Amino acid sequence: MSLRLFMLMIFTLSVILAACGQPLPPQAPATTSSSAEALSGALVIYSGRSEPLIQPVIDAFQARYPEVKVLLKAGSNSQLANALLEEKSNPQADLFITTELFTIQSLARQGVFQPYRPRGGDRLPAQFVDPDHLWTGLTQRARVIMYNTDRVTPEAAPKSLLELTDPKWRGQIAAANSTNGSLQAQVAAMRQLLGEPAAEAWLKGLTANQVTFFGGHTDVRKAVGSGEFALGLVNHYYYYLQQAEGSKVGIIFPDQGEGQMGLLTNATAISVVNRNANLPVAQAFVDFLVSAEGQKLFAEQNYEYPLLPGVALRTGVQPLTGLQLANVNMAEATRAFDATFALLETAGLP
């Protein structure tokens, strides 16, 4: 049995146990950061976002609070989730940042986090804020198809995610594998939108079409940018990052036709871990990320969609307004932990 499969089984088992009626520890009322006094101390952040995508925001926070030392541990969502579960009785992290809602909701149900209502959190879209304030959404991202313009014309590029199973693209597609949180969340949404049989057929169609699965989206975007693959299934900002490196790439915001499911979007999120070593600093960091300054950094540095209304997109980024968005509540869809994992396993996705 591979290490990846073993880790996935452990994580799935913990989710199933939590869902079978094990009582959660009582939660304290959600609080807000108390004051704007000078802060100091150490802050330990576990981040499913890669270091280059979160470090600029950390640097800006430390510029505001120079007496705060931030220690960052970056890794995959599943790796960090297992670490948080293993450390639950003796937490080592103050904050957890995830690239999707799938993992953070599972951990919230298992009592890993404590409630916190950040300043300005009431201005965020309700579907991206946990009702019990155990997690807060940070940015929105879209699932898109990027293509190499030396290999594919805009007219010939697939216009729907479902077209990725077309045999004419056999062996020409790159995607992240089943341990990737963004892919897991996408499958959860497609399962709700299309039904389990159709979602399973699509996943099996990907493997039958000899899609190459990488460990993460950075590998996918670089492989498409170099022309090794014609198409890549990624979050939208990976296209803009690859374009900024000078690659000949294009982007399709899929499923915009009549009767199609619409564009799938997901959200990054943050939670405060049940560790009170330096709680005011942890809360201040959450406040900063949902503030206009923090949201602007995500938009400017990472080409993401801010959740805070009124924050401008980076020039050149396609706005979500005017696009047909999938009629799915991602927070609700990603609560189907065991069903989504089972579907990925049944479909045999690497």
Buried (B, 14 or more C-beta within 10 A) or exposed (E): EEEBEEBBEBBBEBBEEBBEEEEEEEBEEBBBBEEEEEBEBEBBBBBBBBEEBBBBBBEBBBEEBEEBEBEBBBBBBBBBBBBBBEBBEEBBBBBBBBBBBBBBBBBBBBBBBBBBBBBBBEEBEEBBBBEEBBBBBBBBBBBBBBBBBEBBEEEEBBBBBBBBBEEEBEEBBBBBBBBBBBBBBBBBBBBBBBEBEEBBBBBBBBBEBEBBBBEBBBBBBBBBBEBBBBBBBBBBBBBBBBBEEEBBBBBBBBBBEEEBBBBBBBBBBBBBBBBEBBBBBBBBBBBBBBBBBBBBBBBBBBBBBBBBEEBEBBEEBBEBEEBBBBEBBBBBBBBBBBBBBBBBBEBEBB
